[in-house]
Amino acid sequence: MKEILAAIQNPETTAAEYAALELPESYRAITLHKDEQEMFAGQESRNKDPRKSLHLDEIALPELGPGEALVAVMASAVNYNTVWSSIFEPVSTFGFLERYGRLSPETARHNQDFHVLGSDLAGVVLRTGPGVHAWKPGDKVVAHCLSVELESADGHNDTMLDPEQRIWGFETNYGGLAEIALVKSNQLMPKPEHLTWEEAASPGLVNSTAYRQLVSRNGAGMKQGDNVLIWGASGGLGSYATQYALAGGANPICVVSSPAKAKICEEMGAEAIIDRSAEGYKFWKDEHNQDPREWKRFGGKIRELTGGEDVDIVFEHPGRETFGASVYVTRKGGTVVTCASTSGYMHQYDNRYLWMSLKRIVGSHFANYREAWEANRLIAKGKIHPTLSKTYTLAETGQASLDVHHNKHQGKVGVLCLAPEEGLGVTDHELRAKHLPAINRFRGE
């Protein structure tokens, strides 16, 4: 690994020299162990500690197959799927690996008694398999985390509809929280030249998800002038939704849970901000019953901020806790677009406010390669910025995941893999200087 890192840090290293590098027989990676799937049985979700389930192991280098690439990972990031995996909720990810392993002799490599996690990376291509022509050793890349087989016609209009669509590093093995990752070549995208490794690694999953959910015609199809309610507007997903709303001429109404998070939204340029903790909203009377009076009070607050208008789009991801309110406050003919359920999957809402007001609920899951490419292009052009707030070492991934699990983070949390320190990997210093305050916004600098 020392020789690989030295090559990456030398700007004169050629593609031929990368291709000639000897690959290690093994590498360090963050893993789950199959024999520990029941370690948290009977515990409340919040009490499950990722530091106990996530291991830093030495694992064997996987065989490189057709259409694939091995990438030296300089940096990665923690997503909620890392947290879900680490606490084995809602199910153990080893079931995903078993099903994927039964698909073909090639995918059988993924069905192991360990699971290398991680759905983001920034790094350098080391090897490409047969049939890969668009990428070569030495290319600096970031990874789109959609893994597809594309053997069914269903996926050829929108790859998210491929019956064999999976999230790399969550539903497949050999993910990005490691020194080397195995990816398909159609996951690769150019690394933004003005960003460090850890900054470039952080947008991937959440940036693409927010782009599809809010901007793409497959999601809400946001337009200029739209009022967009954004739950968790300073978080990993919401921070990108806020940026897309502002960049696209919409009016974000940012819902946050603290003054510090409200300040982040203000610094991004948002003017309409609701601190739900300060306002004391309680959308549920008890475990089984919601409080429509709180929906109404919430809607009234929104109208105060919009000059009497309801929201055109709700950017939903909390799920059970907020969904009833989201449906209620959406304008007649408006759209609730949902991509997750971090507070619970069983949503309840009053259907009268949906059907009688001609509202729509749109499900949105991650993004196809084209959407991810467009989202990454906006990052590369300095139109949308990473929201990295803190970076951990690979050995500290358990702590990083615990912090995300307990919502102690802002924006995204990065992980250094091969990169020995922060601040490396920038090649366009002029563009970086132009956007440095925005790049560092979530770091509190």
MIRO-690648 format. One record per residue (C-alpha): x, y, z; residue in three letters; residue number from 1. Coordinates in Angstrom, 3 decimals, always signed. Example, Ala and Ser with C-alpha at 12.3 -4.5 7.8 and 13.67 -1.06 7.14 Angstrom:
REM MIRO-690648
((+12.300; -4.500; +7.800); "ALA"; 1)
((+13.670; -1.060; +7.140); "SER"; 2)
***
This chain:
REM MIRO-690648
((+0.000; +0.000; +0.000); "MET"; 1)
((+2.973; +2.327; +0.595); "LYS"; 2)
((+3.987; +2.094; -3.067); "GLU"; 3)
((+0.416; +2.802; -4.186); "ILE"; 4)
((+0.155; +5.833; -1.914); "LEU"; 5)
((+3.535; +7.131; -3.096); "ALA"; 6)
((+2.391; +6.855; -6.714); "ALA"; 7)
((-0.808; +8.756; -5.972); "ILE"; 8)
((+1.062; +11.519; -4.182); "GLN"; 9)
((+3.469; +11.923; -7.111); "ASN"; 10)
((+1.744; +14.069; -9.778); "PRO"; 11)
((+4.149; +12.737; -12.440); "GLU"; 12)
((+3.025; +9.099; -12.132); "THR"; 13)
((+1.825; +7.850; -15.536); "THR"; 14)
((-1.005; +5.500; -16.408); "ALA"; 15)
((+1.545; +2.875; -17.406); "ALA"; 16)
((+3.274; +3.204; -14.043); "GLU"; 17)
((-0.052; +2.816; -12.229); "TYR"; 18)
((-0.823; -0.265; -14.299); "ALA"; 19)
((+2.574; -1.721; -13.389); "ALA"; 20)
((+2.100; -1.285; -9.634); "LEU"; 21)
((+2.004; -4.567; -7.763); "GLU"; 22)
((-1.314; -4.984; -6.000); "LEU"; 23)
((-1.313; -6.200; -2.398); "PRO"; 24)
((-2.750; -9.582; -1.480); "GLU"; 25)
((-4.838; -7.919; +1.239); "SER"; 26)
((-5.905; -4.502; +2.478); "TYR"; 27)
((-7.533; -2.855; +5.493); "ARG"; 28)
((-11.298; -2.421; +5.502); "ALA"; 29)
((-14.207; -1.656; +7.804); "ILE"; 30)
((-16.293; -4.797; +8.131); "THR"; 31)
((-19.265; -6.402; +9.792); "LEU"; 32)
((-18.987; -10.041; +10.892); "HIS"; 33)
((-21.710; -12.490; +9.969); "LYS"; 34)
((-21.477; -14.345; +13.267); "ASP"; 35)
((-22.366; -11.133; +15.154); "GLU"; 36)
((-25.720; -10.434; +13.480); "GLN"; 37)
((-27.632; -10.985; +16.735); "GLU"; 38)
((-25.279; -9.013; +18.989); "MET"; 39)
((-27.830; -6.225; +19.563); "PHE"; 40)
((-30.907; -8.433; +19.930); "ALA"; 41)
((-33.476; -6.943; +22.296); "GLY"; 42)
((-31.836; -3.519; +22.507); "GLN"; 43)
((-33.464; -0.235; +21.558); "GLU"; 44)
((-32.137; +1.189; +18.301); "SER"; 45)
((-30.564; +4.207; +19.954); "ARG"; 46)
((-28.626; +2.009; +22.372); "ASN"; 47)
((-27.021; -0.060; +19.621); "LYS"; 48)
((-23.387; +1.014; +19.351); "ASP"; 49)
((-21.659; +0.822; +15.928); "PRO"; 50)
((-18.285; +0.875; +17.677); "ARG"; 51)
((-18.994; -2.680; +18.843); "LYS"; 52)
((-20.048; -4.095; +15.470); "SER"; 53)
((-17.673; -2.335; +13.063); "LEU"; 54)
((-14.215; -3.889; +12.757); "HIS"; 55)
((-11.007; -2.781; +11.037); "LEU"; 56)
((-9.876; -6.007; +9.382); "ASP"; 57)
((-7.298; -7.153; +6.858); "GLU"; 58)
((-9.177; -8.830; +4.006); "ILE"; 59)
((-8.100; -10.575; +0.821); "ALA"; 60)
((-8.128; -8.544; -2.401); "LEU"; 61)
((-11.184; -9.624; -4.432); "PRO"; 62)
((-10.827; -10.961; -7.951); "GLU"; 63)
((-11.435; -8.332; -10.638); "LEU"; 64)
((-14.230; -9.228; -13.053); "GLY"; 65)
((-15.459; -7.974; -16.450); "PRO"; 66)
((-16.683; -4.389; -16.424); "GLY"; 67)
((-15.158; -3.716; -13.022); "GLU"; 68)
((-12.378; -1.623; -11.511); "ALA"; 69)
((-10.221; -1.743; -8.411); "LEU"; 70)
((-9.836; +1.715; -6.909); "VAL"; 71)
((-7.339; +2.898; -4.308); "ALA"; 72)
((-9.581; +4.711; -1.829); "VAL"; 73)
((-8.110; +7.934; -0.504); "MET"; 74)
((-11.255; +8.919; +1.397); "ALA"; 75)
((-14.816; +7.788; +1.996); "SER"; 76)
((-17.793; +8.945; +4.071); "ALA"; 77)
((-20.419; +7.689; +6.499); "VAL"; 78)
((-24.041; +7.537; +5.357); "ASN"; 79)
((-27.179; +6.437; +7.162); "TYR"; 80)
((-26.924; +3.105; +5.364); "ASN"; 81)
((-23.610; +2.616; +7.180); "THR"; 82)
((-25.426; +3.190; +10.460); "VAL"; 83)
((-28.321; +0.881; +9.534); "TRP"; 84)
((-25.837; -1.804; +8.501); "SER"; 85)
((-23.839; -1.459; +11.719); "SER"; 86)
((-26.878; -1.956; +13.966); "ILE"; 87)
((-28.385; -4.671; +11.711); "PHE"; 88)
((-31.581; -2.716; +11.069); "GLU"; 89)
((-34.116; -3.083; +9.576); "PRO"; 90)
((-32.467; -6.367; +8.548); "VAL"; 91)
((-28.949; -7.752; +8.473); "SER"; 92)
((-27.072; -6.874; +5.277); "THR"; 93)
((-25.772; -10.433; +5.055); "PHE"; 94)
((-29.138; -11.386; +3.575); "GLY"; 95)
((-28.409; -8.939; +0.738); "PHE"; 96)
((-25.019; -10.539; +0.136); "LEU"; 97)
((-26.477; -14.049; +0.117); "GLU"; 98)
((-29.109; -13.125; -2.474); "ARG"; 99)
((-26.590; -11.281; -4.640); "TYR"; 100)
((-24.187; -14.201; -4.384); "GLY"; 101)
((-26.775; -16.577; -5.850); "ARG"; 102)
((-27.179; -14.449; -8.997); "LEU"; 103)
((-24.096; -15.658; -10.889); "SER"; 104)
((-20.643; -17.188; -10.452); "PRO"; 105)
((-19.182; -13.660; -10.571); "GLU"; 106)
((-21.409; -12.275; -7.832); "THR"; 107)
((-20.677; -15.254; -5.570); "ALA"; 108)
((-17.536; -13.328; -4.525); "ARG"; 109)
((-19.764; -10.962; -2.549); "HIS"; 110)
((-21.272; -13.634; -0.304); "ASN"; 111)
((-18.697; -13.719; +2.480); "GLN"; 112)
((-18.773; -14.017; +6.264); "ASP"; 113)
((-17.663; -10.376; +6.363); "PHE"; 114)
((-19.195; -7.282; +4.760); "HIS"; 115)
((-17.005; -4.348; +3.704); "VAL"; 116)
((-19.233; -1.283; +4.036); "LEU"; 117)
((-19.153; +2.157; +2.447); "GLY"; 118)
((-21.143; +3.781; -0.368); "SER"; 119)
((-18.843; +6.729; -1.114); "ASP"; 120)
((-15.256; +7.075; -2.269); "LEU"; 121)
((-12.716; +9.358; -3.853); "ALA"; 122)
((-9.571; +7.739; -5.148); "GLY"; 123)
((-7.515; +6.500; -8.071); "VAL"; 124)
((-8.171; +3.638; -10.484); "VAL"; 125)
((-5.588; +0.862; -10.088); "LEU"; 126)
((-6.888; -1.820; -12.454); "ARG"; 127)
((-9.758; -2.278; -14.874); "THR"; 128)
((-11.286; -5.557; -15.944); "GLY"; 129)
((-12.124; -6.858; -19.429); "PRO"; 130)
((-14.528; -4.663; -21.363); "GLY"; 131)
((-13.632; -1.398; -19.591); "VAL"; 132)
((-12.559; +1.275; -22.065); "HIS"; 133)
((-13.696; +4.616; -20.581); "ALA"; 134)
((-11.369; +4.442; -17.551); "TRP"; 135)
((-7.705; +3.593; -17.073); "LYS"; 136)
((-5.233; +3.191; -14.210); "PRO"; 137)
((-4.343; +6.555; -12.709); "GLY"; 138)
((-7.731; +8.196; -13.316); "ASP"; 139)
((-8.852; +10.220; -10.311); "LYS"; 140)
((-12.459; +9.308; -9.597); "VAL"; 141)
((-15.422; +9.414; -7.287); "VAL"; 142)
((-17.990; +6.633; -7.143); "ALA"; 143)
((-21.711; +6.588; -7.843); "HIS"; 144)
((-23.046; +3.872; -5.555); "CYS"; 145)
((-25.634; +2.307; -7.873); "LEU"; 146)
((-24.779; -1.258; -8.841); "SER"; 147)
((-26.867; -2.645; -11.715); "VAL"; 148)
((-26.725; -5.748; -13.921); "GLU"; 149)
((-28.824; -4.286; -16.805); "LEU"; 150)
((-29.766; -7.670; -18.208); "GLU"; 151)
((-33.450; -6.787; -18.014); "SER"; 152)
((-35.212; -4.319; -20.322); "ALA"; 153)
((-36.779; -2.690; -17.255); "ASP"; 154)
((-33.578; -0.864; -16.366); "GLY"; 155)
((-32.760; +0.633; -19.730); "HIS"; 156)
((-35.014; +3.690; -19.460); "ASN"; 157)
((-34.066; +4.386; -15.856); "ASP"; 158)
((-31.391; +2.199; -14.284); "THR"; 159)
((-33.039; +2.619; -10.890); "MET"; 160)
((-35.781; +0.337; -12.236); "LEU"; 161)
((-33.369; -2.508; -12.978); "ASP"; 162)
((-34.670; -5.568; -11.078); "PRO"; 163)
((-31.076; -6.225; -10.005); "GLU"; 164)
((-30.432; -2.672; -8.766); "GLN"; 165)
((-28.414; -2.528; -5.564); "ARG"; 166)
((-26.604; +0.042; -3.439); "ILE"; 167)
((-22.875; -0.663; -3.527); "TRP"; 168)
((-21.318; -1.071; -0.096); "GLY"; 169)
((-24.730; -1.711; +1.445); "PHE"; 170)
((-26.322; -4.449; -0.663); "GLU"; 171)
((-22.993; -5.513; -2.198); "THR"; 172)
((-19.603; -6.240; -0.683); "ASN"; 173)
((-16.192; -4.545; -1.041); "TYR"; 174)
((-17.414; -0.991; -0.433); "GLY"; 175)
((-15.604; +2.293; +0.032); "GLY"; 176)
((-14.721; +2.294; +3.742); "LEU"; 177)
((-11.453; +0.589; +2.912); "ALA"; 178)
((-8.050; +1.102; +1.331); "GLU"; 179)
((-9.201; -0.543; -1.922); "ILE"; 180)
((-12.718; -0.893; -3.334); "ALA"; 181)
((-14.285; -3.044; -6.047); "LEU"; 182)
((-16.717; -1.118; -8.277); "VAL"; 183)
((-18.367; -1.435; -11.649); "LYS"; 184)
((-16.943; +0.905; -14.266); "SER"; 185)
((-20.368; +2.523; -14.726); "ASN"; 186)
((-20.150; +3.751; -11.155); "GLN"; 187)
((-17.123; +5.922; -11.855); "LEU"; 188)
((-17.190; +9.698; -12.345); "MET"; 189)
((-14.385; +12.297; -12.520); "PRO"; 190)
((-13.140; +13.654; -9.211); "LYS"; 191)
((-13.814; +17.415; -8.872); "PRO"; 192)
((-10.366; +18.952; -9.254); "GLU"; 193)
((-10.795; +21.777; -6.727); "HIS"; 194)
((-11.696; +19.504; -3.822); "LEU"; 195)
((-9.579; +17.500; -1.402); "THR"; 196)
((-9.994; +13.735; -1.299); "TRP"; 197)
((-12.262; +13.874; +1.758); "GLU"; 198)
((-14.359; +16.711; +0.329); "GLU"; 199)
((-14.751; +14.931; -3.007); "ALA"; 200)
((-15.787; +11.693; -1.290); "ALA"; 201)
((-18.530; +13.258; +0.798); "SER"; 202)
((-21.246; +14.360; -1.704); "PRO"; 203)
((-21.738; +11.130; -3.718); "GLY"; 204)
((-24.729; +9.314; -2.271); "LEU"; 205)
((-26.559; +12.254; -0.704); "VAL"; 206)
((-25.922; +14.745; -3.521); "ASN"; 207)
((-27.243; +12.351; -6.156); "SER"; 208)
((-30.211; +11.385; -3.995); "THR"; 209)
((-31.180; +15.029; -3.452); "ALA"; 210)
((-30.749; +15.804; -7.169); "TYR"; 211)
((-33.129; +13.053; -8.275); "ARG"; 212)
((-35.605; +13.704; -5.478); "GLN"; 213)
((-35.890; +17.435; -6.016); "LEU"; 214)
((-34.590; +18.417; -9.475); "VAL"; 215)
((-35.016; +15.424; -11.780); "SER"; 216)
((-38.214; +14.715; -13.704); "ARG"; 217)
((-38.124; +11.351; -11.916); "ASN"; 218)
((-38.649; +13.235; -8.643); "GLY"; 219)
((-40.409; +16.523; -7.923); "ALA"; 220)
((-39.218; +18.384; -11.043); "GLY"; 221)
((-38.631; +21.593; -9.070); "MET"; 222)
((-38.997; +24.879; -10.963); "LYS"; 223)
((-38.180; +28.521; -10.312); "GLN"; 224)
((-40.379; +30.120; -7.672); "GLY"; 225)
((-41.428; +26.882; -5.991); "ASP"; 226)
((-41.777; +26.902; -2.206); "ASN"; 227)
((-39.869; +23.836; -1.017); "VAL"; 228)
((-40.198; +22.531; +2.548); "LEU"; 229)
((-36.953; +20.780; +3.485); "ILE"; 230)
((-36.849; +18.619; +6.591); "TRP"; 231)
((-33.419; +18.396; +8.230); "GLY"; 232)
((-32.197; +21.197; +6.006); "ALA"; 233)
((-28.643; +21.255; +7.378); "SER"; 234)
((-28.191; +17.477; +7.393); "GLY"; 235)
((-26.546; +15.149; +4.919); "GLY"; 236)
((-29.487; +15.113; +2.498); "LEU"; 237)
((-31.160; +18.372; +3.406); "GLY"; 238)
((-28.029; +20.463; +2.959); "SER"; 239)
((-27.935; +19.494; -0.710); "TYR"; 240)
((-31.680; +20.009; -1.136); "ALA"; 241)
((-31.269; +23.509; +0.288); "THR"; 242)
((-28.461; +24.247; -2.165); "GLN"; 243)
((-30.464; +22.911; -5.127); "TYR"; 244)
((-33.494; +24.977; -4.167); "ALA"; 245)
((-31.413; +28.133; -3.917); "LEU"; 246)
((-29.436; +27.437; -7.098); "ALA"; 247)
((-32.636; +26.631; -8.999); "GLY"; 248)
((-34.507; +29.806; -8.080); "GLY"; 249)
((-36.841; +28.149; -5.593); "ALA"; 250)
((-37.641; +29.289; -2.050); "ASN"; 251)
((-36.473; +26.767; +0.563); "PRO"; 252)
((-38.322; +26.628; +3.873); "ILE"; 253)
((-35.687; +24.992; +6.050); "CYS"; 254)
((-36.735; +22.902; +9.037); "VAL"; 255)
((-33.952; +22.372; +11.581); "VAL"; 256)
((-33.622; +21.373; +15.221); "SER"; 257)
((-31.221; +23.904; +16.742); "SER"; 258)
((-29.966; +27.490; +16.413); "PRO"; 259)
((-26.597; +26.198; +15.155); "ALA"; 260)
((-28.302; +24.337; +12.318); "LYS"; 261)
((-30.443; +27.384; +11.552); "ALA"; 262)
((-27.253; +29.440; +11.246); "LYS"; 263)
((-25.849; +27.001; +8.679); "ILE"; 264)
((-28.991; +27.417; +6.558); "CYS"; 265)
((-28.727; +31.192; +6.814); "GLU"; 266)
((-25.111; +31.034; +5.662); "GLU"; 267)
((-26.163; +28.945; +2.659); "MET"; 268)
((-28.555; +31.766; +1.733); "GLY"; 269)
((-31.887; +30.532; +3.047); "ALA"; 270)
((-34.224; +33.131; +4.549); "GLU"; 271)
((-37.212; +31.036; +5.678); "ALA"; 272)
((-36.120; +28.847; +8.582); "ILE"; 273)
((-38.130; +26.968; +11.202); "ILE"; 274)
((-36.404; +25.720; +14.359); "ASP"; 275)
((-38.812; +22.924; +15.228); "ARG"; 276)
((-37.328; +22.506; +18.713); "SER"; 277)
((-37.824; +26.170; +19.561); "ALA"; 278)
((-41.378; +26.063; +18.192); "GLU"; 279)
((-42.112; +22.883; +20.145); "GLY"; 280)
((-43.973; +20.992; +17.425); "TYR"; 281)
((-45.328; +17.620; +18.554); "LYS"; 282)
((-47.086; +15.990; +15.630); "PHE"; 283)
((-47.970; +12.878; +17.665); "TRP"; 284)
((-50.123; +12.959; +20.814); "LYS"; 285)
((-48.933; +9.486; +21.708); "ASP"; 286)
((-47.562; +6.404; +19.989); "GLU"; 287)
((-50.753; +5.806; +17.998); "HIS"; 288)
((-52.410; +9.182; +17.436); "ASN"; 289)
((-51.280; +12.287; +15.561); "GLN"; 290)
((-52.345; +15.830; +16.403); "ASP"; 291)
((-53.895; +17.643; +13.407); "PRO"; 292)
((-53.863; +20.883; +15.411); "ARG"; 293)
((-50.065; +20.760; +15.271); "GLU"; 294)
((-50.215; +20.206; +11.486); "TRP"; 295)
((-52.327; +23.341; +11.255); "LYS"; 296)
((-50.006; +25.329; +13.518); "ARG"; 297)
((-47.054; +24.208; +11.421); "PHE"; 298)
((-48.847; +25.226; +8.221); "GLY"; 299)
((-49.547; +28.623; +9.728); "GLY"; 300)
((-45.866; +29.120; +10.482); "LYS"; 301)
((-44.982; +28.237; +6.891); "ILE"; 302)
((-47.455; +30.815; +5.556); "ARG"; 303)
((-45.927; +33.465; +7.819); "GLU"; 304)
((-42.609; +32.845; +6.084); "LEU"; 305)
((-43.920; +32.630; +2.518); "THR"; 306)
((-46.314; +35.556; +2.451); "GLY"; 307)
((-49.378; +33.372; +2.830); "GLY"; 308)
((-48.443; +30.606; +0.395); "GLU"; 309)
((-48.400; +26.861; +0.992); "ASP"; 310)
((-45.486; +24.721; -0.146); "VAL"; 311)
((-45.311; +23.297; -3.669); "ASP"; 312)
((-42.900; +20.507; -2.727); "ILE"; 313)
((-42.039; +18.726; +0.503); "VAL"; 314)
((-38.569; +17.133; +0.602); "PHE"; 315)
((-39.397; +14.187; +2.895); "GLU"; 316)
((-37.053; +11.741; +4.552); "HIS"; 317)
((-37.847; +11.595; +8.324); "PRO"; 318)
((-40.881; +9.412; +7.563); "GLY"; 319)
((-43.317; +8.386; +10.274); "ARG"; 320)
((-42.753; +11.331; +12.607); "GLU"; 321)
((-43.388; +14.029; +9.995); "THR"; 322)
((-45.310; +12.464; +7.116); "PHE"; 323)
((-48.801; +13.392; +8.273); "GLY"; 324)
((-47.736; +17.007; +8.628); "ALA"; 325)
((-46.012; +16.931; +5.246); "SER"; 326)
((-49.134; +15.799; +3.418); "VAL"; 327)
((-51.257; +18.367; +5.256); "TYR"; 328)
((-49.093; +21.441; +4.553); "VAL"; 329)
((-48.531; +20.737; +0.847); "THR"; 330)
((-50.528; +23.052; -1.435); "ARG"; 331)
((-53.366; +21.804; -3.587); "LYS"; 332)
((-51.813; +19.955; -6.505); "GLY"; 333)
((-48.432; +19.883; -4.798); "GLY"; 334)
((-45.958; +17.052; -4.305); "THR"; 335)
((-44.545; +15.185; -1.336); "VAL"; 336)
((-41.396; +13.383; -2.508); "VAL"; 337)
((-39.918; +10.841; -0.107); "THR"; 338)
((-36.612; +8.973; -0.162); "CYS"; 339)
((-36.281; +7.552; +3.347); "ALA"; 340)
((-37.914; +6.951; +6.719); "SER"; 341)
((-35.314; +7.593; +9.380); "THR"; 342)
((-37.952; +7.913; +12.123); "SER"; 343)
((-40.001; +4.884; +11.014); "GLY"; 344)
((-41.267; +3.189; +7.864); "TYR"; 345)
((-44.983; +2.910; +8.670); "MET"; 346)
((-46.313; +6.306; +7.587); "HIS"; 347)
((-49.746; +7.616; +8.560); "GLN"; 348)
((-51.544; +10.567; +7.006); "TYR"; 349)
((-55.096; +11.783; +6.508); "ASP"; 350)
((-55.938; +10.739; +2.953); "ASN"; 351)
((-58.659; +13.415; +2.631); "ARG"; 352)
((-55.931; +16.039; +2.361); "TYR"; 353)
((-54.277; +14.024; -0.398); "LEU"; 354)
((-57.080; +12.934; -2.721); "TRP"; 355)
((-59.418; +15.884; -2.332); "MET"; 356)
((-56.595; +18.366; -2.907); "SER"; 357)
((-55.059; +16.423; -5.815); "LEU"; 358)
((-51.680; +16.100; -4.137); "LYS"; 359)
((-49.056; +13.553; -5.143); "ARG"; 360)
((-46.714; +11.324; -3.165); "ILE"; 361)
((-43.623; +10.375; -5.171); "VAL"; 362)
((-41.174; +7.716; -4.085); "GLY"; 363)
((-37.557; +8.522; -4.919); "SER"; 364)
((-34.635; +6.177; -4.324); "HIS"; 365)
((-31.037; +7.232; -4.929); "PHE"; 366)
((-30.306; +8.172; -8.586); "ALA"; 367)
((-29.435; +6.707; -11.947); "ASN"; 368)
((-26.002; +7.139; -13.504); "TYR"; 369)
((-27.055; +10.128; -15.603); "ARG"; 370)
((-28.562; +11.949; -12.616); "GLU"; 371)
((-25.482; +11.192; -10.524); "ALA"; 372)
((-23.235; +12.436; -13.340); "TRP"; 373)
((-25.179; +15.725; -13.572); "GLU"; 374)
((-25.059; +16.167; -9.791); "ALA"; 375)
((-21.310; +15.508; -9.749); "ASN"; 376)
((-20.829; +17.927; -12.675); "ARG"; 377)
((-22.450; +20.696; -10.609); "LEU"; 378)
((-20.028; +19.926; -7.773); "ILE"; 379)
((-17.094; +20.016; -10.203); "ALA"; 380)
((-18.194; +23.405; -11.551); "LYS"; 381)
((-18.494; +24.923; -8.081); "GLY"; 382)
((-22.269; +25.389; -8.371); "LYS"; 383)
((-23.027; +22.987; -5.509); "ILE"; 384)
((-20.595; +22.495; -2.629); "HIS"; 385)
((-19.663; +19.633; -0.317); "PRO"; 386)
((-21.092; +19.811; +3.191); "THR"; 387)
((-18.273; +18.053; +5.014); "LEU"; 388)
((-18.204; +18.976; +8.694); "SER"; 389)
((-15.720; +16.547; +10.242); "LYS"; 390)
((-13.270; +13.881; +9.134); "THR"; 391)
((-12.264; +10.707; +10.971); "TYR"; 392)
((-9.579; +8.101; +10.344); "THR"; 393)
((-10.511; +4.677; +9.037); "LEU"; 394)
((-9.947; +3.234; +12.511); "ALA"; 395)
((-12.446; +5.756; +13.922); "GLU"; 396)
((-15.305; +4.765; +11.607); "THR"; 397)
((-17.225; +3.247; +14.503); "GLY"; 398)
((-17.203; +6.552; +16.358); "GLN"; 399)
((-18.130; +8.427; +13.178); "ALA"; 400)
((-21.089; +6.091; +12.687); "SER"; 401)
((-22.183; +6.512; +16.307); "LEU"; 402)
((-22.144; +10.288; +15.885); "ASP"; 403)
((-24.335; +10.038; +12.781); "VAL"; 404)
((-26.590; +7.519; +14.551); "HIS"; 405)
((-27.159; +10.045; +17.370); "HIS"; 406)
((-27.478; +12.987; +14.947); "ASN"; 407)
((-24.503; +14.800; +16.448); "LYS"; 408)
((-23.191; +15.753; +13.026); "HIS"; 409)
((-23.882; +18.518; +10.539); "GLN"; 410)
((-23.838; +17.823; +6.813); "GLY"; 411)
((-21.584; +14.872; +6.015); "LYS"; 412)
((-18.930; +13.032; +7.987); "VAL"; 413)
((-15.804; +11.986; +6.076); "GLY"; 414)
((-13.330; +9.141; +6.603); "VAL"; 415)
((-9.667; +9.152; +5.556); "LEU"; 416)
((-8.698; +5.784; +4.081); "CYS"; 417)
((-5.330; +5.841; +2.299); "LEU"; 418)
((-4.952; +9.618; +2.576); "ALA"; 419)
((-2.506; +10.233; +5.448); "PRO"; 420)
((-4.013; +13.606; +6.314); "GLU"; 421)
((-6.685; +16.086; +5.307); "GLU"; 422)
((-6.181; +18.707; +2.609); "GLY"; 423)
((-4.613; +16.553; -0.125); "LEU"; 424)
((-5.720; +15.966; -3.708); "GLY"; 425)
((-6.479; +19.506; -4.963); "VAL"; 426)
((-5.349; +20.221; -8.540); "THR"; 427)
((-7.458; +23.302; -9.406); "ASP"; 428)
((-6.398; +25.833; -6.789); "HIS"; 429)
((-7.922; +28.803; -8.614); "GLU"; 430)
((-11.458; +27.393; -8.540); "LEU"; 431)
((-10.968; +26.306; -4.935); "ARG"; 432)
((-9.943; +29.790; -3.836); "ALA"; 433)
((-13.072; +31.189; -5.447); "LYS"; 434)
((-15.364; +28.927; -3.419); "HIS"; 435)
((-13.362; +28.259; -0.251); "LEU"; 436)
((-15.849; +29.886; +2.189); "PRO"; 437)
((-18.679; +27.732; +0.819); "ALA"; 438)
((-16.520; +24.593; +0.822); "ILE"; 439)
((-15.666; +25.138; +4.506); "ASN"; 440)
((-19.116; +26.320; +5.590); "ARG"; 441)
((-20.049; +23.178; +7.488); "PHE"; 442)
((-16.691; +23.027; +9.245); "ARG"; 443)
((-17.535; +26.208; +11.115); "GLY"; 444)
((-14.639; +28.068; +9.518); "GLU"; 445)
***
